[in-house]
Amino acid sequence: MSYEPIWSGIIACYLFLAGLGGGAFITSAFIRWRHPEAVRMRVYGHIIAPVTVIIGLVLLMFDATAGLHNPLRFALLLSNFGSVMTWGVVFLGLFVIVSVIVAVLDLLHKHIPVVLDIVGSVLGVCVAVYTGCLLGVCKTFPLWNNALLPILFLVSAVSTGMASVLVAAIIRHPEEFNRVGVLKKFHFCLPIIELVLIASLCFITYQDTSGAGAASVAKMIAGEYAPAFWVLLILVGLVLPTALETRMLFFSSREFEESRKAHWISFASDAGVLIGGFVLRLLILLAALPITMVVPWV
Amino acid sequence: MTRYGMLINTKKCIGCYACRTACQRQNGLLPDEAFIRFEEREQGTYPAVSVEHLPLQCMHCEDAPCVSVCPTGASHIGPDGIVTVDHGKCIGCLYCVAACPYQVRVRNSQTGGVDKCRFCNVSNYENGTKMSTCVTACPTGVRIFGDLDDPDCELVKEINRTHAEPIAGDVTKSKVYYVR
């Protein structure tokens, strides 16, 4: 038989947006610490963080139809602390509260206590790691049930969060974009780390003794999802940003780097990161096969 | 302690789907909602070939992934070891559907909640309630329901005689045994 993935587009959007929101908050905290003059970028990050996470949560509520029909049941989400989803609700709830407070303070030009930045960033990491653990505890899916996935999702979350803030800066405040060199260098490293993590995930999952890991990896890199994997994730999402940013950061004159043309090259690179971030989650959801599918009864 | 389980002898199964239909009637399921899923496989080499019919349903695992992932406590293990969904608590997040390795949980298209085999045979087994269950409806006697902890019951004797095993080994400590 063929295995029908249970979660697909909507949940992939949710995993992507939750990670992006957490990453955007971390980006803002980093900008405040390392680039205090880039005020508008910091504000953008503080707005993007709660907005994307809330959109993701609304998508999730629409996907959970029985809860949508009986909204009071969502209160039960805090009843089983053995479930990763319950922990996710705690992290997401606290993150939304903290990030909304910070966004409001920032928009009102009030002072943001550093402790809120730290707490929000820690919660952002928790949210990003949770999106990986959510899948990771499903122990019959070798592609999910490993310790690399939460790390991969975390790196991707920070990468997409930074990309979203950089994209906003390129469009609205290019003068600030020119001044966040350290942020750009960190952002440059992340797709490279992701490449290593994805390669490791594929190699290790492929060795899973049940055969389901090999089948999942094959489905992703050589089967029906191969075009999306190689073109959208690896090429557009990881290699292209790395190549473009290598050019921009290490082989460009300062005049060119601050030109509008260079900004649009960076825009293409960041758009690629965002596409790759979404496709990564979608592929991980769609390609995973349970070990029971390859025991000798199918 | 009572530990309800079932034996499914696929060698007797003719693939008539009577069990699935009986289950839908007994449990008042929607037409598109079936707790029993059939897999079919051709086996052997010509000319000695046959088709294996394999009915799959909730295995009522002792180590149930659906229960451990359920965030609202809707999926739980009842006192007799029966994995149950509390329909008043389910939000339809489908975490259990994703976690179930046997792919036997279904979403009710009207309520959005998740459901699956309820081991309703227990009423028939305990006090002889007349029911149209998968066990009673089967024309070839594929299924036996009983208490796995009772060495004298027909279920345990038949499991021992046929060397029946859970479909995927001891992955989740399943309580549905298969002869194949």
Interface residues (C-beta under 8 A of the other chain):
Chain A: M1 Y3 E4 I6 W7 L60 D63 A64 T65 A66 G67 L68 H69 N70 R73 F74 L76 L77 S79 N80 G82 S83 V84 M85 T86 V89 L134 V137 C138 K139 T140 P290 I291 T292 V295 W297 V298
Chain B: E39 R41 L54 P65 S68 V69 C70 P71 T72 G73 A74 G88 K89 C90 I91 G92 C93 L94 Y95 V97 A98 A99 P101 Y102 Q103 R107 N108 T111 G112 G113 V114 I167 A168 G169 V171 T172 R180
